[in-house]
Amino acid sequence: MTSILGISAFYHDSAASLVVDGAIVAAAQEERFTRRKHDERFPSNAVRSVLQIGGVALKDVEHVVFYEKPLLKFSRLLDTYLDAAPQGFPTFRRAMPAWLGGKLFQKRIIHDELKRIDPGFVDASRILFCEHHLSHAASAFFPSPFEEAVVLTLDGVGEKATTTVAIGRGSKLDVVRELHFPHSLGLLYAAFCYYLGFKINSGEYKVMGLAPYGVPRFKSLILEKLVDLKDDGSFRLDQSYFDYATGVKMTNARFASLFGQPVRRPDADLLTDFHMDMAASIQAVTDEIVLRLTRSLAREFQIPNLCLAGGVALNCVANGKVLRDGAFKRLWIQPAAGDAGGSLGSALAAWHMKLGGQRVPAARDSMRGSLLGPEFSQDEIERQLTGLKAEFEIMPTDRLVDTTAAALASGKAVGWFQGRMEFGPRALGGRSILADPRSDQMQKTLNLKVKFRESFRPFAPSVLSTKVSEWFELDVDSPYMLLVAPVKESRRREMTAQEAAMFGIDKLNVRRSEIPAVTHVDYSARVQTVHPDTNPLYHALISRFEALTGCPVLVNTSFNVRSEPIVCTPSDAFRCFMGTDLDMLVVGNCVLQKSAQDMTLAVDYRNEFEPD
C-alpha cells in the first residue's frame, strides 16, 4: 500500500489530502478545524484528520508533497523587484525578512511540523515539491472522467505562471503553455474586488453575485486601457494602473482616476449603481478572456474535453458560458479549484508522474462527491450535543427525512449536518443550510437573519439529477455547484413593465420564477445536481420534499455565517444554530427544534467573526 500526503500552506486556504494507491481517500481544509477563515498556517489539524480517516500513520507515508516550489517563487519575487527598482524597494525590504527567516527553507519547516505530528517521521527525503500550476492541473485532470483532455489553469499567480495549458492523456500530464506574472486574470479580478471594497481571496464571490445587478458599461474601457487582449485569449495588463506587483495595494490613483471614483470603503460607502456596473464590467471581461482562451484551445488541439482548475475556475458564471459555448463538448471542474485543491493535485501528480501509478478514469469522476472530510458517529454526535446542553430527539432515518421535508415545506430554515464534510468552498449536502426555494422572501431572510451578509448575494439550488433539465437550461451533471445556468423559460414569471424598468438592488424583491429564492436577477442559478450514489440521504430528502410540494429543488447554502468557515463538528453546528435564526437543526439522527432550546445558550453571531 502506497500512501501519499499532499499539503498546501503558507498563502491562503491551507489543506491536506491523502491518496492511497492512487485512490482519493480524504481531503480537508485547515480553516474548518481552527475556525479561522482561509487559514494559511501549516495544516496540522487537516493532516491529522486525513491520516485518521485513511487509517495511515504519518511515519508510514511514502511521500509528502508540497503544492509549489518556494525557490521558484522567490526567484520571481526577486525578478519583479529588480525590474521595478527603485519603486519596489519598500515592499522588497518588508518581504525579505520573512523569506530569509524561513520561507526559503520550507522543507525544514515542513519536516519540523510533521515531526510534531508524528516523531516517527524522520526521513526528510520523503518530502517532495510540485510546481503550483502542475498541482492545479493534476487536481483537475487525474480525478476527471476523461482519458484525454485539455487542462486550463487560471489563478492569481503560482511561482511565475498565472495561466497554463496542459494536455492530459492517461497517466501523463504535460504543461505546454504558460502566461507569466504580472499578467494575470485572477489578479485582474482581484484588483476590481479590492476597488469595490471587498477582500481579495474571499470577496470575488460578491463581485460575481453583484454583477447581474449592473450594466457592463465599462467593458470597452477596461479592454482599451487595462487589458491588451489577443484573439487567442492571451493578454497583457498595463501595470501603470496597478500596484500589486511591487506595492501593498491592488490598484493605484491612476486606476481610480480612469473610472472616476476612489476605492470604495467597505463598511462606510453604500453600493451604488456605479459599483454594480463595475462588477458587471469585470465579469464581462472575464467571460470574454475565458471564452477566447477556450475557443482557441479547442481549435488548436482538437480534443473534445476540457478540465479547469485554479481560483478563476470557481467563477461559475464564466464556466456556464464555456459550457454553453460548445467549443468543448465536455467540461469537468475540480470542486476545490483554489489553493486547497493544490494539496490533492500534488499528491496525485506524485502517484502518476513520479511513481508511475496507472489511472482508470471513473464514469463520473473519482472525487466521491467531494465528500472527503471527517464524519461523526451517532454516539459522538449525541455526546457533543449533550455536553452543550442541547435538547434533541433521536429519529430513525425515514422519520427524520419526513420531518425535515415537512419543516422545509412549511417555510422553516434548516441546518443539515450529515456524513462526511465537503472539500472545497461549496456546501454540497453534508454541511448545508436548506430552505424552500418557492418562497418570495427566503433569499432576503437567509441573507439578513441567518447568514448576516449582504442582501444581494444569491443562493444555489440543489436539484435531483434526473429533474435538472425540467427546471434549468442544463442537460449535464453539475454535482459541485460550479455551473451557472438559466432557469427554464417555462418556470419563469414575466415581469411587468414597471418591474423590468427597475435598476440595481430594487430588482431583488421581484418574483422572477416558480423558485424565486434561487433565481438571480438575470434569471440565472448556480446549479447543484444531486445524485443517489454520492449522497443518498440528501437525495432522499429532496425526493421527499418533491413528493410534498411537486418541486424537486431545495435552497442550499453553506452551513456558516458571513466570514465563518463552514461548520466541521456537531458542536460547531449547534453554536451556529443558536447564533442565528435557523428554525431547526438535523445532525445525524438528532433533530433539534429552536423552540425547545434553552435560549440562554444563544450567542451573538453577528460580531463573532471578522467581516470578509
C-alpha positions as CSV (number, residue, x, y, z in Angstrom):
1,M,0.0,0.0,0.0
2,T,1.5,3.4,-1.1
3,S,0.2,6.4,0.8
4,I,0.9,10.0,-0.4
5,L,0.1,13.1,1.6
6,G,-0.4,16.3,-0.2
7,I,-0.1,19.7,1.5
8,S,-0.9,23.3,0.6
9,A,0.0,26.1,3.0
10,F,1.5,29.5,3.8
11,Y,-0.6,31.7,1.5
12,H,-4.3,31.0,2.0
13,D,-6.6,28.0,2.2
14,S,-4.2,25.6,3.7
15,A,-5.2,22.0,3.3
16,A,-4.1,18.3,3.3
17,S,-5.1,15.4,1.1
18,L,-4.4,11.7,1.3
19,V,-4.1,9.4,-1.8
20,V,-3.6,5.7,-1.3
21,D,-2.6,3.5,-4.3
22,G,-4.0,6.3,-6.5
23,A,-7.4,6.5,-4.8
24,I,-8.5,9.8,-3.2
25,V,-9.2,8.8,0.4
26,A,-9.5,12.1,2.3
27,A,-9.1,15.9,2.0
28,A,-9.8,18.8,4.3
29,Q,-9.0,22.5,4.7
30,E,-7.3,23.7,7.9
31,E,-9.9,26.5,8.4
32,R,-12.6,24.0,9.2
33,F,-10.7,22.9,12.3
34,T,-9.2,26.2,13.5
35,R,-12.4,28.3,12.7
36,R,-10.1,30.9,11.0
37,K,-11.4,31.7,7.5
38,H,-8.8,31.0,4.7
39,D,-6.3,29.9,7.4
40,E,-2.8,29.9,5.8
41,R,-0.9,28.2,8.5
42,F,0.6,24.7,8.3
43,P,-2.4,22.4,8.2
44,S,-1.6,20.3,11.2
45,N,-5.2,19.6,12.0
46,A,-6.1,18.7,8.5
47,V,-3.1,16.4,8.2
48,R,-4.2,14.5,11.4
49,S,-7.7,14.3,10.1
50,V,-7.0,12.8,6.7
51,L,-4.5,10.3,8.2
52,Q,-7.0,9.2,10.7
53,I,-9.7,8.8,8.0
54,G,-7.3,6.7,6.0
55,G,-6.0,4.7,9.0
56,V,-2.4,5.6,8.0
57,A,0.4,6.6,10.3
58,L,2.5,9.6,9.1
59,K,5.7,7.6,9.5
60,D,4.4,5.1,7.0
61,V,3.6,7.7,4.3
62,E,5.7,7.1,1.2
63,H,5.8,10.8,0.2
64,V,4.7,14.1,1.5
65,V,4.2,16.5,-1.4
66,F,4.1,20.3,-1.1
67,Y,1.9,22.1,-3.8
68,E,4.5,24.6,-5.0
69,K,8.3,25.2,-5.3
70,P,9.4,28.0,-2.9
71,L,12.7,28.7,-4.6
72,L,11.0,29.4,-7.9
73,K,8.5,31.8,-6.2
74,F,11.4,33.6,-4.5
75,S,13.1,33.9,-7.9
76,R,10.0,35.5,-9.3
77,L,9.8,38.0,-6.4
78,L,13.5,39.0,-6.9
79,D,13.0,39.5,-10.6
80,T,9.9,41.6,-10.0
81,Y,11.5,43.9,-7.5
82,L,14.7,44.3,-9.6
83,D,12.7,45.1,-12.7
84,A,10.8,47.8,-10.9
85,A,13.7,49.2,-8.9
86,P,13.8,51.6,-7.1
87,Q,10.0,51.8,-6.8
88,G,9.6,48.3,-5.4
89,F,12.3,48.7,-2.7
90,P,10.0,49.4,0.3
91,T,8.0,46.2,-0.5
92,F,11.2,44.3,-1.1
93,R,12.5,45.4,2.2
94,R,9.4,44.3,4.0
95,A,9.2,40.9,2.2
96,M,12.8,39.8,2.6
97,P,13.0,39.1,6.4
98,A,10.1,36.6,6.1
99,W,11.8,34.8,3.2
100,L,15.3,34.9,4.7
101,G,13.9,34.0,8.1
102,G,12.3,30.8,7.0
103,K,10.2,30.8,3.8
104,L,13.3,29.9,1.7
105,F,13.8,26.8,3.9
106,Q,10.3,25.4,3.7
107,K,11.5,21.8,3.5
108,R,12.9,22.2,7.0
109,I,9.7,23.9,8.2
110,I,7.5,21.2,6.8
111,H,9.8,18.5,8.3
112,D,9.6,20.1,11.7
113,E,5.8,20.4,11.6
114,L,5.4,16.8,10.5
115,K,7.7,15.6,13.3
116,R,5.4,17.5,15.8
117,I,2.5,15.4,14.5
118,D,4.5,12.1,14.5
119,P,8.0,12.0,15.9
120,G,8.5,8.8,13.9
121,F,8.6,10.9,10.7
122,V,12.3,11.4,10.4
123,D,13.2,11.0,6.7
124,A,13.1,14.4,5.2
125,S,14.0,13.0,1.8
126,R,10.4,11.8,1.5
127,I,9.3,15.5,1.2
128,L,8.8,16.5,-2.5
129,F,7.8,19.7,-4.2
130,C,5.4,20.1,-7.1
131,E,5.0,23.3,-9.2
132,H,1.9,25.3,-8.3
133,H,0.2,25.1,-11.6
134,L,1.1,21.5,-12.2
135,S,-0.6,20.8,-8.8
136,H,-3.7,22.6,-10.0
137,A,-3.7,20.8,-13.4
138,A,-3.2,17.4,-11.8
139,S,-6.1,18.1,-9.4
140,A,-8.4,18.7,-12.4
141,F,-7.3,16.1,-14.9
142,F,-6.5,13.0,-12.8
143,P,-9.9,12.8,-11.0
144,S,-11.8,13.7,-14.1
145,P,-13.8,11.1,-16.2
146,F,-11.7,11.8,-19.3
147,E,-9.0,9.7,-20.8
148,E,-7.7,12.7,-22.7
149,A,-8.3,16.4,-22.0
150,V,-7.0,20.0,-22.4
151,V,-6.4,21.3,-18.9
152,L,-6.6,25.1,-18.3
153,T,-5.4,26.6,-15.1
154,L,-6.2,30.2,-14.3
155,D,-5.4,31.9,-11.0
156,G,-3.6,34.8,-9.4
157,V,-0.1,33.5,-9.6
158,G,1.9,30.4,-8.7
159,E,5.6,30.6,-8.8
160,K,5.7,32.6,-12.0
161,A,2.8,31.2,-14.1
162,T,-0.7,32.8,-13.9
163,T,-2.3,30.8,-16.8
164,T,-1.2,27.4,-18.0
165,V,-2.4,24.9,-20.6
166,A,-1.6,21.2,-20.1
167,I,-2.5,18.1,-22.1
168,G,-3.6,15.1,-20.1
169,R,-3.6,11.6,-21.6
170,G,-4.0,8.5,-19.5
171,S,-1.5,8.9,-16.6
172,K,0.5,11.6,-18.3
173,L,0.1,15.4,-17.9
174,D,2.3,17.8,-19.8
175,V,2.3,21.6,-19.4
176,V,2.6,23.0,-23.0
177,R,2.0,26.8,-22.5
178,E,2.3,29.4,-19.8
179,L,1.5,33.1,-19.2
180,H,3.6,34.7,-16.5
181,F,3.2,37.3,-13.8
182,P,2.2,40.1,-13.6
183,H,-0.2,39.4,-16.4
184,S,-3.0,37.5,-14.5
185,L,-6.7,37.1,-14.9
186,G,-7.0,36.2,-11.3
187,L,-5.2,39.3,-10.2
188,L,-7.2,41.5,-12.6
189,Y,-10.4,40.2,-11.0
190,A,-8.9,40.7,-7.5
191,A,-8.0,44.3,-8.4
192,F,-11.6,45.1,-9.1
193,C,-12.7,43.2,-6.0
194,Y,-10.4,45.5,-4.0
195,Y,-11.6,48.6,-5.8
196,L,-15.2,47.6,-5.0
197,G,-14.3,47.4,-1.3
198,F,-14.3,43.6,-0.9
199,K,-11.5,41.4,0.5
200,I,-9.4,39.7,-2.1
201,N,-9.3,35.9,-1.9
202,S,-12.8,35.9,-0.4
203,G,-14.8,38.8,-1.9
204,E,-14.6,37.6,-5.5
205,Y,-17.9,35.7,-5.0
206,K,-19.5,39.0,-4.1
207,V,-18.3,40.7,-7.3
208,M,-19.7,37.8,-9.3
209,G,-23.0,37.9,-7.4
210,L,-23.3,41.7,-7.7
211,A,-22.6,41.7,-11.5
212,P,-26.1,40.9,-12.7
213,Y,-27.5,44.0,-10.9
214,G,-25.4,46.2,-13.2
215,V,-24.7,47.0,-16.8
216,P,-21.2,46.3,-18.3
217,R,-20.7,49.8,-19.5
218,F,-17.0,49.9,-18.6
219,K,-16.1,46.7,-20.5
220,S,-14.7,48.6,-23.5
221,L,-12.7,50.9,-21.3
222,I,-11.2,48.0,-19.5
223,L,-10.2,46.3,-22.7
224,E,-8.9,49.6,-24.2
225,K,-6.8,50.8,-21.2
226,L,-6.1,47.9,-18.8
227,V,-6.1,44.7,-20.9
228,D,-4.4,44.1,-24.2
229,L,-6.4,41.0,-25.2
230,K,-5.5,38.9,-28.3
231,D,-7.8,36.8,-30.4
232,D,-6.4,33.6,-28.8
233,G,-7.2,34.8,-25.3
234,S,-3.6,35.7,-24.3
235,F,-3.3,39.1,-22.8
236,R,-1.1,41.7,-21.1
237,L,-2.1,44.1,-18.3
238,D,-0.9,47.7,-18.3
239,Q,0.9,47.8,-15.0
240,S,0.8,51.6,-14.8
241,Y,-2.8,51.2,-13.3
242,F,-1.9,48.5,-10.8
243,D,0.2,48.3,-7.6
244,Y,0.1,44.6,-6.8
245,A,3.5,43.7,-8.4
246,T,5.7,45.9,-6.1
247,G,3.3,47.7,-3.8
248,V,1.0,46.9,-1.0
249,K,-2.3,47.7,-2.8
250,M,-4.0,46.2,-5.8
251,T,-4.7,49.4,-7.7
252,N,-3.3,52.9,-7.7
253,A,-4.5,56.5,-8.2
254,R,-4.4,56.2,-11.9
255,F,-6.8,53.3,-11.8
256,A,-9.3,55.3,-9.7
257,S,-8.9,58.3,-12.0
258,L,-9.7,56.2,-15.0
259,F,-13.1,55.2,-13.6
260,G,-13.8,58.5,-11.8
261,Q,-14.3,57.3,-8.3
262,P,-12.0,56.3,-5.3
263,V,-11.7,52.8,-3.8
264,R,-14.9,52.1,-2.0
265,R,-14.6,51.9,1.8
266,P,-16.1,48.5,2.7
267,D,-18.2,49.5,5.7
268,A,-18.7,53.2,5.1
269,D,-19.8,53.5,1.4
270,L,-23.0,52.1,0.1
271,L,-23.0,50.0,-3.0
272,T,-24.3,52.2,-5.8
273,D,-25.2,51.7,-9.5
274,F,-21.6,52.6,-10.3
275,H,-20.3,49.7,-8.3
276,M,-22.8,47.3,-9.8
277,D,-21.8,48.4,-13.3
278,M,-18.1,47.9,-12.4
279,A,-18.9,44.4,-11.2
280,A,-20.8,43.7,-14.4
281,S,-18.0,45.0,-16.5
282,I,-15.2,43.0,-14.9
283,Q,-17.3,39.9,-15.1
284,A,-18.0,40.6,-18.8
285,V,-14.2,41.0,-19.4
286,T,-13.5,37.7,-17.6
287,D,-16.1,35.9,-19.7
288,E,-14.5,37.3,-22.8
289,I,-11.0,36.3,-21.9
290,V,-12.0,32.8,-20.8
291,L,-14.1,32.2,-24.0
292,R,-11.3,33.4,-26.3
293,L,-8.9,31.1,-24.5
294,T,-11.2,28.0,-24.6
295,R,-12.2,28.6,-28.3
296,S,-8.6,28.9,-29.3
297,L,-7.6,25.8,-27.4
298,A,-10.4,23.7,-28.8
299,R,-9.4,24.8,-32.4
300,E,-5.7,24.1,-31.8
301,F,-5.8,20.7,-30.0
302,Q,-9.0,19.2,-31.4
303,I,-9.6,17.4,-28.1
304,P,-13.3,17.4,-27.1
305,N,-12.8,17.5,-23.3
306,L,-11.7,20.4,-21.1
307,C,-10.7,20.4,-17.4
308,L,-10.5,23.6,-15.3
309,A,-8.7,24.4,-12.1
310,G,-7.2,27.4,-10.3
311,G,-9.1,30.1,-8.4
312,V,-10.7,31.6,-11.5
313,A,-12.3,28.2,-12.2
314,L,-14.6,28.9,-9.2
315,N,-16.2,31.6,-11.4
316,C,-19.2,29.6,-12.2
317,V,-20.7,32.3,-14.4
318,A,-17.8,32.0,-16.8
319,N,-17.9,28.2,-16.5
320,G,-21.5,28.2,-17.6
321,K,-20.7,30.3,-20.6
322,V,-17.9,28.0,-21.6
323,L,-20.3,25.0,-21.4
324,R,-23.0,26.7,-23.4
325,D,-20.5,28.0,-26.0
326,G,-19.8,24.4,-27.0
327,A,-16.2,24.7,-28.2
328,F,-15.5,21.8,-25.9
329,K,-18.1,19.0,-25.8
330,R,-17.5,18.1,-22.2
331,L,-16.3,20.1,-19.2
332,W,-15.1,19.0,-15.7
333,I,-14.0,21.4,-13.0
334,Q,-12.1,20.5,-9.8
335,P,-14.5,21.3,-6.9
336,A,-11.7,22.5,-4.7
337,A,-10.3,24.6,-7.6
338,G,-8.4,27.1,-5.4
339,D,-5.2,26.5,-3.5
340,A,-6.8,23.9,-1.2
341,G,-7.1,21.7,-4.2
342,G,-3.4,22.0,-4.8
343,S,-2.8,19.6,-1.9
344,L,-4.8,17.0,-3.7
345,G,-3.2,17.7,-7.1
346,S,0.3,17.5,-5.7
347,A,-0.4,14.0,-4.3
348,L,-1.9,12.8,-7.5
349,A,0.9,14.2,-9.5
350,A,3.4,12.2,-7.4
351,W,1.4,9.0,-7.7
352,H,1.0,9.2,-11.5
353,M,4.1,11.2,-12.7
354,K,6.8,10.1,-10.2
355,L,5.7,6.6,-9.1
356,G,4.1,5.6,-12.4
357,G,0.8,4.7,-11.0
358,Q,-1.8,3.8,-13.5
359,R,-5.1,5.6,-14.0
360,V,-8.5,4.3,-14.8
361,P,-11.0,7.2,-15.2
362,A,-14.2,6.8,-13.2
363,A,-17.6,7.0,-15.0
364,R,-18.5,10.4,-13.4
365,D,-15.2,11.3,-11.6
366,S,-13.1,10.0,-8.7
367,M,-13.9,12.8,-6.2
368,R,-16.6,10.8,-4.3
369,G,-18.9,13.8,-4.5
370,S,-16.1,15.8,-2.8
371,L,-17.4,14.5,0.5
372,L,-13.8,13.8,1.7
373,G,-13.6,15.3,5.2
374,P,-14.3,13.9,8.6
375,E,-17.6,12.4,9.7
376,F,-19.0,11.7,13.2
377,S,-20.7,8.6,14.6
378,Q,-24.1,8.9,16.1
379,D,-22.6,8.3,19.6
380,E,-20.2,11.1,19.1
381,I,-22.9,13.4,17.9
382,E,-25.1,12.7,20.9
383,R,-22.1,13.1,23.2
384,Q,-21.2,16.6,21.8
385,L,-24.8,17.8,21.8
386,T,-25.4,16.6,25.3
387,G,-22.3,18.3,26.5
388,L,-23.6,21.6,25.1
389,K,-27.0,21.1,26.9
390,A,-28.8,20.8,23.6
391,E,-32.4,19.4,23.5
392,F,-32.8,16.9,20.7
393,E,-35.0,14.0,19.6
394,I,-33.4,10.9,18.0
395,M,-35.3,9.7,15.0
396,P,-35.0,6.7,12.6
397,T,-33.8,7.8,9.2
398,D,-37.2,7.6,7.4
399,R,-38.9,9.7,10.0
400,L,-36.1,12.1,10.0
401,V,-36.4,12.7,6.3
402,D,-40.2,13.1,6.5
403,T,-39.9,15.5,9.4
404,T,-37.2,17.6,7.7
405,A,-39.0,17.7,4.4
406,A,-42.2,18.8,6.1
407,A,-40.4,21.5,8.0
408,L,-38.9,22.8,4.8
409,A,-42.2,22.8,3.0
410,S,-43.7,24.8,5.9
411,G,-41.1,27.6,5.4
412,K,-38.5,26.7,8.0
413,A,-34.8,27.2,7.6
414,V,-32.9,24.0,8.5
415,G,-29.3,23.3,9.4
416,W,-28.4,20.0,7.8
417,F,-25.3,18.1,9.1
418,Q,-24.8,14.7,7.7
419,G,-21.9,12.3,6.7
420,R,-18.5,13.5,5.6
421,M,-17.6,17.2,5.3
422,E,-17.2,18.7,1.9
423,F,-13.7,19.5,0.4
424,G,-13.7,22.9,-1.3
425,P,-15.7,26.1,-0.8
426,R,-19.2,24.7,-1.6
427,A,-21.6,23.0,0.8
428,L,-23.0,20.0,-1.2
429,G,-25.4,18.5,1.3
430,G,-23.1,17.5,4.0
431,R,-22.8,20.8,5.9
432,S,-25.7,22.8,4.4
433,I,-28.4,25.3,5.4
434,L,-31.6,24.3,3.5
435,A,-34.8,26.1,2.7
436,D,-37.9,26.2,0.4
437,P,-37.0,27.8,-3.0
438,R,-40.6,28.7,-3.7
439,S,-40.6,31.4,-1.1
440,D,-40.6,35.1,-2.2
441,Q,-38.8,36.2,1.0
442,M,-36.4,33.4,1.6
443,Q,-33.4,34.9,-0.1
444,K,-33.6,38.1,2.0
445,T,-34.4,36.2,5.2
446,L,-31.5,33.8,4.9
447,N,-29.1,36.6,3.9
448,L,-30.0,39.0,6.7
449,K,-31.2,36.8,9.5
450,V,-29.2,33.6,9.1
451,K,-26.1,34.4,7.1
452,F,-25.7,38.0,8.3
453,R,-24.5,39.1,4.9
454,E,-25.4,41.4,2.0
455,S,-28.9,41.1,0.8
456,F,-27.9,40.9,-2.9
457,R,-26.0,37.6,-2.6
458,P,-27.7,34.8,-4.4
459,F,-28.4,31.2,-3.2
460,A,-27.9,28.0,-5.1
461,P,-30.5,25.3,-5.9
462,S,-29.9,21.7,-5.2
463,V,-32.0,19.7,-7.7
464,L,-32.4,16.0,-8.3
465,S,-30.1,15.0,-11.1
466,T,-32.9,13.4,-13.1
467,K,-35.0,16.6,-13.0
468,V,-32.4,19.3,-13.7
469,S,-33.4,19.8,-17.4
470,E,-37.0,20.3,-16.3
471,W,-36.1,23.3,-14.2
472,F,-32.9,24.7,-15.7
473,E,-31.4,25.2,-19.2
474,L,-28.8,22.5,-18.4
475,D,-28.6,18.9,-19.6
476,V,-25.4,17.8,-18.0
477,D,-24.4,17.0,-14.4
478,S,-23.3,19.8,-12.1
479,P,-22.6,18.0,-8.8
480,Y,-20.2,20.6,-7.4
481,M,-22.2,23.8,-7.9
482,L,-19.7,25.2,-10.4
483,L,-22.0,25.9,-13.3
484,V,-24.5,28.8,-13.7
485,A,-27.4,28.1,-16.0
486,P,-30.6,30.0,-16.8
487,V,-33.9,28.9,-15.1
488,K,-36.1,27.1,-17.6
489,E,-38.2,29.7,-19.5
490,S,-41.4,27.7,-18.7
491,R,-40.6,28.2,-15.0
492,R,-40.1,31.9,-15.2
493,R,-42.6,34.7,-14.4
494,E,-42.7,37.5,-16.9
495,M,-42.0,40.9,-15.2
496,T,-44.3,43.8,-15.6
497,A,-43.0,46.9,-17.5
498,Q,-42.6,48.7,-14.2
499,E,-40.6,45.8,-12.7
500,A,-38.4,45.5,-15.8
501,A,-37.6,49.2,-15.5
502,M,-36.1,48.7,-12.0
503,F,-32.4,49.0,-11.6
504,G,-29.9,47.6,-9.1
505,I,-31.0,46.3,-5.7
506,D,-34.6,47.3,-6.4
507,K,-34.8,44.2,-8.6
508,L,-34.2,41.9,-5.6
509,N,-37.8,41.6,-4.4
510,V,-39.3,40.9,-7.8
511,R,-40.7,37.3,-8.1
512,R,-39.0,36.0,-11.2
513,S,-39.9,32.3,-11.3
514,E,-41.6,29.4,-9.5
515,I,-38.4,29.2,-7.4
516,P,-37.6,32.8,-6.6
517,A,-35.3,32.1,-3.7
518,V,-32.7,30.6,-6.1
519,T,-33.4,32.7,-9.2
520,H,-30.9,35.5,-9.6
521,V,-32.0,38.9,-11.1
522,D,-30.8,37.8,-14.6
523,Y,-32.9,34.6,-14.4
524,S,-29.7,32.5,-13.7
525,A,-29.0,30.0,-11.0
526,R,-25.8,28.3,-9.7
527,V,-27.0,24.7,-10.0
528,Q,-26.0,21.6,-8.0
529,T,-27.3,18.3,-9.3
530,V,-27.8,15.7,-6.5
531,H,-27.1,12.0,-7.2
532,P,-28.3,9.0,-5.1
533,D,-24.9,7.2,-5.4
534,T,-22.8,10.0,-3.9
535,N,-25.3,11.5,-1.3
536,P,-28.2,9.1,-0.8
537,L,-29.6,10.8,2.3
538,Y,-29.7,14.3,0.7
539,H,-31.2,12.8,-2.4
540,A,-33.9,11.1,-0.3
541,L,-34.7,14.4,1.4
542,I,-35.1,16.3,-1.8
543,S,-37.2,13.5,-3.2
544,R,-39.5,13.6,-0.2
545,F,-39.7,17.4,-0.5
546,E,-40.8,16.9,-4.1
547,A,-43.5,14.4,-3.0
548,L,-44.9,17.0,-0.7
549,T,-44.6,20.1,-2.9
550,G,-44.1,19.0,-6.5
551,C,-40.7,20.8,-6.5
552,P,-37.5,18.7,-6.7
553,V,-35.4,21.7,-5.7
554,L,-34.1,23.0,-2.4
555,V,-32.2,26.1,-1.4
556,N,-28.7,25.0,-0.4
557,T,-26.2,27.4,1.1
558,S,-23.2,26.6,3.3
559,F,-23.7,26.0,7.0
560,N,-22.0,29.1,8.4
561,V,-22.5,32.8,8.7
562,R,-20.6,35.6,7.0
563,S,-16.8,35.2,7.5
564,E,-17.1,31.9,9.4
565,P,-15.7,28.7,7.9
566,I,-18.2,26.0,7.1
567,V,-19.0,24.0,10.3
568,C,-16.9,20.9,10.9
569,T,-18.2,19.3,14.1
570,P,-21.6,18.8,15.7
571,S,-20.5,21.4,18.3
572,D,-19.8,24.0,15.5
573,A,-23.3,23.2,14.1
574,F,-25.1,23.8,17.4
575,R,-23.3,27.0,18.1
576,C,-24.2,28.3,14.6
577,F,-27.8,27.1,15.1
578,M,-28.0,29.0,18.4
579,G,-26.4,32.2,17.0
580,T,-28.8,32.6,14.0
581,D,-32.5,32.5,13.2
582,L,-32.3,28.9,12.0
583,D,-35.6,27.1,13.0
584,M,-34.3,23.5,13.1
585,L,-31.1,21.6,13.1
586,V,-30.6,18.0,11.9
587,V,-27.3,16.3,13.0
588,G,-27.0,12.6,12.2
589,N,-30.2,11.2,13.6
590,C,-30.7,14.0,16.1
591,V,-33.4,16.6,15.4
592,L,-33.3,19.9,17.3
593,Q,-36.1,22.5,17.3
594,K,-35.1,26.1,18.1
595,S,-38.3,26.5,20.2
596,A,-37.1,23.6,22.5
597,Q,-33.7,25.1,23.3
598,D,-32.6,27.0,26.4
599,M,-32.1,30.4,24.8
600,T,-29.6,31.4,27.4
601,L,-27.3,29.3,25.3
602,A,-27.7,31.6,22.4
603,V,-24.6,33.6,21.2
604,D,-24.4,36.8,19.3
605,Y,-23.0,35.6,16.0
606,R,-23.2,38.9,14.2
607,N,-19.8,40.0,15.7
608,E,-18.3,36.6,16.2
609,F,-16.1,36.7,13.1
610,E,-14.1,39.4,11.3
611,P,-16.0,40.7,8.2
612,D,-15.0,39.2,4.9
